Amino acid sequence: MASNTYASPVSGDGGTPGSYPVFFMPVPFLVARGFQILLSFIIMVMAGMLMHGLVLGPYAFALVCGLFTIIIAVYVIVTEKVVGARAAYNYWAVLSLDLLMVVFWLSSMGANAALRGTFRYSTSAECYDDGSTFNANTCYTSRRRDPRTKRSAVAGKVALAEISAIAGLSALLMLLFVATFAYLAHQVRLHLQAQRQGIQSNDAGVVEMKGQDQGQGQEPAGGPVAHGYDPDYPGYAAAPGDAAAAAAGLAPVQPYTSQVPPQQPMPYETAATYGAGGASAGYAGSVQATAVYDPHAQAAAAAYAPSQHIVSPAATPAPEYQPHHQYSSAAGPAQNTPEPYYSSQAQQQPYYPPR
């Protein structure tokens, strides 16, 4: 995994939706988002039960904060995990919403804690429900009211516990939003620092390919350079397919030329005549091709007899050749087998190496 946990921009590089990188949350912070949704739902349930009896500002504000939290958390998770919704991701919006919810839950915690502190006197009350959605309870107290105080509401043990729970859960939600805000702010700082250093993406493969493309555009000094289609370039000869390639916007393909010179065929070597006094200056005989040497001919020479006398280069007859005979274990005269050995298919002349 890369050192930075944010992904490459979906599209664009400005301030339009979809132009910002998506910062993928680690598992602990994803769990924190889940707890934000769960605790907000619990606060909304308790605030709704209190508002059915009597609507007061502190827990009504907590219900609104819980609704905002669920919307924000769902927005962050969906735009991060769903590929089709990543165009709506904006890390500046997520940072702003996290910071806003930190302030809201801090206010909810303080307001509900202060509300719980106002219920200090014990009293006996008789209440009835008129069936309304909100402010449905009407209570009558039997204790004489102090003229210096104004009693606007009464609460039982369950209602007081709910107010205390709302204040405590508001503090916990504030801490969760502080954690997610701090993590995202750190990732944004790394992203902006990388942009200032000239790195537009954390994808190592993209950065590496950009570097290779820049290196290929530089021409080496003092060496041959392959140029594209340029009719004005010195020494360029138009090929038959250059016009079509230029119309298509492609560089013409130059034919491959081998740097190794072709080998010339070697002529047959002529046989020179040497006499007893040295090389002969005037040899009038016909030019004969040099026979190909075959190492198997030496071994086969003993088994084959020549059919004609060998003539030396000086046109002098060679000594009489005594043929060899093959013998078998069967009784009878020796049989001479003069089978000639052919040196090549082209000459078709019997060749017998000299002894």
C-alpha positions as CSV (number, residue, x, y, z in Angstrom):
1,M,0.0,0.0,0.0
2,A,1.2,3.5,-0.8
3,S,2.5,5.8,1.9
4,N,-0.4,8.2,1.4
5,T,-3.8,6.7,1.8
6,Y,-5.6,9.0,-0.5
7,A,-6.4,8.0,-4.1
8,S,-5.8,9.7,-7.4
9,P,-8.3,12.4,-8.5
10,V,-11.4,11.0,-10.2
11,S,-11.4,13.7,-12.9
12,G,-10.4,17.2,-13.4
13,D,-8.0,19.4,-11.4
14,G,-10.1,22.4,-10.4
15,G,-12.9,23.0,-8.0
16,T,-15.6,21.2,-9.7
17,P,-17.2,18.0,-8.2
18,G,-15.2,15.0,-8.8
19,S,-11.9,16.9,-9.0
20,Y,-10.7,16.1,-5.5
21,P,-8.9,13.0,-4.3
22,V,-10.8,10.5,-2.3
23,F,-9.3,9.8,1.1
24,F,-10.0,6.2,2.1
25,M,-10.5,5.8,5.8
26,P,-8.8,3.0,7.7
27,V,-11.0,0.4,9.4
28,P,-10.9,2.1,12.9
29,F,-12.2,5.4,11.4
30,L,-14.8,3.5,9.4
31,V,-16.0,2.0,12.6
32,A,-16.1,5.4,14.2
33,R,-18.4,6.6,11.4
34,G,-20.6,3.6,12.2
35,F,-20.7,4.5,15.9
36,Q,-21.6,8.1,14.9
37,I,-24.7,6.8,13.1
38,L,-25.7,4.4,15.9
39,L,-25.3,6.9,18.8
40,S,-27.1,9.6,16.9
41,F,-30.0,7.3,16.3
42,I,-30.2,6.5,20.1
43,I,-30.1,10.2,20.9
44,M,-32.9,10.9,18.4
45,V,-35.1,8.2,20.0
46,M,-34.6,9.5,23.5
47,A,-35.1,13.1,22.4
48,G,-38.3,12.1,20.6
49,M,-39.7,10.5,23.8
50,L,-39.0,13.6,25.8
51,M,-40.5,15.9,23.1
52,H,-43.7,13.9,23.2
53,G,-44.3,15.0,26.8
54,L,-42.8,18.5,26.6
55,V,-40.6,20.1,23.9
56,L,-37.6,21.9,25.4
57,G,-34.7,23.4,23.4
58,P,-31.7,21.4,24.6
59,Y,-32.9,17.9,23.6
60,A,-34.7,19.2,20.6
61,F,-31.4,20.6,19.4
62,A,-29.8,17.2,20.1
63,L,-32.4,15.5,17.9
64,V,-31.4,17.9,15.0
65,C,-27.7,17.2,15.6
66,G,-28.4,13.5,15.4
67,L,-30.2,13.9,12.1
68,F,-27.3,16.0,10.7
69,T,-24.8,13.3,11.9
70,I,-26.6,10.5,10.1
71,I,-26.8,12.5,6.9
72,I,-23.1,13.5,7.0
73,A,-21.8,10.0,7.9
74,V,-23.9,8.3,5.2
75,Y,-22.6,10.9,2.7
76,V,-19.0,10.3,3.6
77,I,-19.3,6.5,3.5
78,V,-21.2,6.3,0.2
79,T,-19.0,8.8,-1.7
80,E,-15.9,6.9,-0.6
81,K,-17.0,3.3,-1.0
82,V,-19.4,3.5,-4.0
83,V,-17.4,4.1,-7.2
84,G,-20.3,5.7,-9.0
85,A,-20.8,8.3,-6.3
86,R,-17.2,9.4,-5.9
87,A,-17.7,12.3,-8.2
88,A,-19.7,13.9,-5.3
89,Y,-16.8,13.6,-2.9
90,N,-15.2,16.8,-1.7
91,Y,-12.7,16.7,1.1
92,W,-13.1,20.3,1.9
93,A,-16.9,19.7,2.5
94,V,-16.1,16.7,4.7
95,L,-13.7,18.7,6.7
96,S,-16.2,21.6,7.2
97,L,-19.0,19.2,8.1
98,D,-16.8,17.4,10.7
99,L,-15.8,20.6,12.3
100,L,-19.4,21.9,12.3
101,M,-20.6,18.7,14.1
102,V,-17.8,19.1,16.7
103,V,-19.2,22.5,17.6
104,F,-22.8,21.2,17.5
105,W,-22.3,18.3,19.7
106,L,-20.3,20.4,22.1
107,S,-23.2,22.7,22.3
108,S,-25.7,19.8,22.8
109,M,-23.6,18.4,25.6
110,G,-23.5,21.7,27.5
111,A,-27.1,22.6,26.9
112,N,-28.5,19.2,28.1
113,A,-26.1,19.1,31.1
114,A,-27.4,22.5,32.1
115,L,-31.0,21.4,31.6
116,R,-30.5,18.4,33.8
117,G,-29.1,20.7,36.6
118,T,-32.3,22.7,36.7
119,F,-34.3,19.8,38.1
120,R,-33.4,20.1,41.7
121,Y,-36.6,20.1,43.7
122,S,-38.8,17.1,44.5
123,T,-42.5,17.4,44.0
124,S,-45.6,15.3,43.5
125,A,-47.4,15.7,40.2
126,E,-50.4,14.2,38.4
127,C,-50.1,14.1,34.7
128,Y,-52.3,13.0,31.8
129,D,-51.7,12.6,28.1
130,D,-54.0,14.3,25.6
131,G,-52.8,12.2,22.6
132,S,-50.8,15.0,20.8
133,T,-47.6,14.2,19.0
134,F,-45.7,16.9,21.0
135,N,-46.4,18.6,24.3
136,A,-49.0,15.9,25.1
137,N,-48.5,15.7,28.9
138,T,-50.1,18.1,31.3
139,C,-49.1,17.9,34.9
140,Y,-50.6,19.2,38.2
141,T,-48.3,19.5,41.2
142,S,-49.5,19.4,44.9
143,R,-46.6,21.3,46.4
144,R,-47.1,25.0,46.9
145,R,-44.9,26.9,44.4
146,D,-42.3,29.3,45.7
147,P,-43.3,32.7,44.4
148,R,-39.7,33.5,43.6
149,T,-39.3,30.6,41.2
150,K,-41.1,29.6,38.1
151,R,-41.8,25.9,37.6
152,S,-42.3,25.3,33.9
153,A,-41.8,21.5,33.7
154,V,-41.6,18.5,35.8
155,A,-39.6,15.3,35.0
156,G,-39.6,11.8,36.4
157,K,-36.7,9.5,37.0
158,V,-36.8,8.1,33.4
159,A,-36.9,11.5,31.8
160,L,-34.0,12.8,34.0
161,A,-32.0,9.7,33.0
162,E,-32.7,10.4,29.3
163,I,-31.5,14.0,29.6
164,S,-28.3,12.8,31.3
165,A,-27.7,10.2,28.7
166,I,-28.2,12.7,25.9
167,A,-25.6,15.0,27.5
168,G,-23.1,12.1,27.8
169,L,-23.6,10.7,24.3
170,S,-23.2,14.2,22.9
171,A,-19.8,14.4,24.5
172,L,-18.9,11.0,23.0
173,L,-20.0,12.0,19.6
174,M,-18.0,15.2,19.8
175,L,-14.9,13.2,20.5
176,L,-15.6,10.9,17.5
177,F,-15.9,13.9,15.2
178,V,-12.7,15.3,16.6
179,A,-10.9,12.1,15.7
180,T,-12.3,11.9,12.1
181,F,-11.6,15.6,11.6
182,A,-8.0,15.3,12.8
183,Y,-7.3,12.3,10.6
184,L,-8.7,13.9,7.5
185,A,-7.0,17.2,8.2
186,H,-3.6,15.3,8.4
187,Q,-4.3,13.5,5.1
188,V,-5.2,16.8,3.4
189,R,-2.0,18.4,4.7
190,L,0.1,15.5,3.2
191,H,-1.8,15.9,-0.1
192,L,-1.3,19.7,-0.3
193,Q,2.4,19.2,0.6
194,A,2.8,16.7,-2.2
195,Q,1.2,19.1,-4.6
196,R,3.6,21.9,-3.6
197,Q,6.5,19.5,-4.4
198,G,5.1,18.8,-7.9
199,I,3.5,15.4,-7.3
200,Q,0.0,15.5,-8.6
201,S,-0.8,11.9,-7.8
202,N,0.2,9.3,-5.2
203,D,0.1,6.5,-7.8
204,A,3.8,5.5,-8.1
205,G,3.2,3.9,-11.5
206,V,1.8,7.1,-13.0
207,V,4.6,9.2,-11.7
208,E,7.2,6.7,-13.0
209,M,5.7,6.6,-16.5
210,K,5.7,10.4,-16.6
211,G,9.4,10.4,-15.8
212,Q,10.1,7.8,-18.5
213,D,8.2,9.9,-21.1
214,Q,10.2,12.9,-20.3
215,G,13.4,11.0,-20.6
216,Q,12.6,9.6,-24.0
217,G,12.0,13.1,-25.4
218,Q,15.7,14.1,-24.9
219,E,18.0,13.4,-27.8
220,P,21.5,12.0,-27.0
221,A,24.4,14.2,-28.0
222,G,26.8,12.9,-30.6
223,G,24.8,9.9,-31.8
224,P,22.3,9.1,-34.5
225,V,18.7,10.1,-33.8
226,A,15.6,8.6,-35.3
227,H,13.4,11.5,-36.5
228,G,9.8,11.3,-37.3
229,Y,8.1,12.4,-40.5
230,D,9.7,15.6,-41.5
231,P,10.1,16.3,-45.3
232,D,12.4,19.3,-44.6
233,Y,14.8,17.2,-42.6
234,P,18.2,16.9,-44.3
235,G,18.8,13.4,-45.8
236,Y,15.2,12.3,-45.5
237,A,13.8,10.4,-48.5
238,A,10.1,10.0,-48.8
239,A,8.9,6.4,-48.7
240,P,5.8,5.2,-50.6
241,G,3.8,4.9,-47.4
242,D,4.9,8.3,-45.9
243,A,2.0,10.3,-47.3
244,A,-0.6,8.0,-45.9
245,A,1.2,7.8,-42.5
246,A,1.4,11.6,-42.4
247,A,-2.3,12.0,-43.2
248,A,-3.1,9.6,-40.3
249,G,-0.9,11.5,-37.9
250,L,1.6,8.7,-37.6
251,A,5.4,8.6,-38.1
252,P,6.4,6.6,-41.2
253,V,8.1,3.3,-40.7
254,Q,11.7,3.4,-42.0
255,P,13.0,0.2,-43.6
256,Y,15.6,-1.7,-41.5
257,T,19.1,-1.6,-42.9
258,S,21.6,-4.1,-41.6
259,Q,25.0,-2.7,-40.5
260,V,26.8,-6.0,-41.4
261,P,28.1,-6.0,-45.0
262,P,26.9,-9.0,-47.1
263,Q,29.4,-11.7,-47.7
264,Q,30.6,-12.2,-51.2
265,P,30.7,-15.7,-52.7
266,M,34.2,-17.1,-52.8
267,P,35.3,-18.4,-56.3
268,Y,36.8,-21.8,-56.7
269,E,40.5,-21.9,-56.1
270,T,42.5,-22.9,-59.1
271,A,45.2,-25.5,-58.9
272,A,48.7,-24.2,-59.6
273,T,51.4,-26.3,-61.3
274,Y,54.6,-26.8,-59.5
275,G,57.5,-28.6,-61.1
276,A,60.8,-29.7,-59.8
277,G,62.4,-26.3,-60.2
278,G,59.6,-24.3,-58.6
279,A,56.4,-22.8,-59.7
280,S,55.5,-23.0,-63.4
281,A,54.8,-19.7,-65.0
282,G,52.8,-21.0,-67.9
283,Y,50.3,-23.8,-67.2
284,A,48.2,-24.4,-70.2
285,G,46.0,-27.1,-68.7
286,S,42.3,-26.7,-68.0
287,V,41.3,-25.2,-64.6
288,Q,40.0,-27.8,-62.3
289,A,38.0,-27.2,-59.1
290,T,39.7,-28.1,-55.9
291,A,38.3,-31.4,-54.5
292,V,36.4,-31.2,-51.2
293,Y,38.2,-33.0,-48.4
294,D,36.2,-35.7,-46.6
295,P,37.8,-37.3,-43.6
296,H,35.8,-40.5,-44.3
297,A,37.6,-40.9,-47.6
298,Q,40.8,-41.9,-45.9
299,A,39.1,-44.7,-44.1
300,A,37.3,-45.8,-47.2
301,A,40.3,-45.6,-49.4
302,A,41.5,-49.1,-48.3
303,A,38.2,-50.7,-49.3
304,Y,37.9,-49.2,-52.8
305,A,40.1,-49.6,-55.8
306,P,40.6,-46.9,-58.4
307,S,39.1,-47.3,-61.8
308,Q,41.8,-45.2,-63.5
309,H,45.3,-43.9,-63.0
310,I,45.8,-40.8,-61.0
311,V,47.4,-38.0,-63.0
312,S,49.6,-35.4,-61.2
313,P,49.2,-31.7,-61.7
314,A,52.4,-31.8,-63.9
315,A,50.7,-34.2,-66.3
316,T,53.1,-37.0,-65.4
317,P,51.7,-40.5,-64.9
318,A,51.6,-41.6,-61.3
319,P,53.1,-44.9,-60.2
320,E,51.0,-48.0,-60.8
321,Y,48.4,-48.4,-58.1
322,Q,48.1,-51.8,-56.6
323,P,44.5,-52.6,-55.8
324,H,43.6,-54.1,-52.5
325,H,41.6,-57.2,-52.2
326,Q,38.8,-58.1,-49.8
327,Y,39.0,-61.6,-48.3
328,S,36.2,-63.6,-46.8
329,S,36.1,-66.7,-44.7
330,A,34.5,-68.7,-47.5
331,A,36.7,-70.7,-49.9
332,G,37.3,-69.2,-53.3
333,P,39.4,-66.6,-55.0
334,A,39.7,-63.0,-53.7
335,Q,37.1,-60.6,-55.1
336,N,38.1,-57.1,-56.2
337,T,35.3,-54.6,-55.5
338,P,36.2,-51.4,-57.4
339,E,33.4,-49.2,-56.1
340,P,34.2,-45.5,-56.7
341,Y,33.7,-42.9,-54.0
342,Y,32.0,-39.7,-55.2
343,S,33.2,-36.5,-53.5
344,S,30.2,-34.4,-54.5
345,Q,26.9,-34.5,-56.4
346,A,28.0,-31.7,-58.7
347,Q,31.2,-33.2,-60.1
348,Q,30.1,-36.8,-60.3
349,Q,33.8,-37.7,-60.8
350,P,35.4,-40.6,-58.9
351,Y,37.9,-39.3,-56.4
352,Y,40.6,-41.4,-54.8
353,P,43.0,-39.8,-52.3
354,P,46.7,-40.3,-53.1
355,R,48.6,-42.8,-51.0
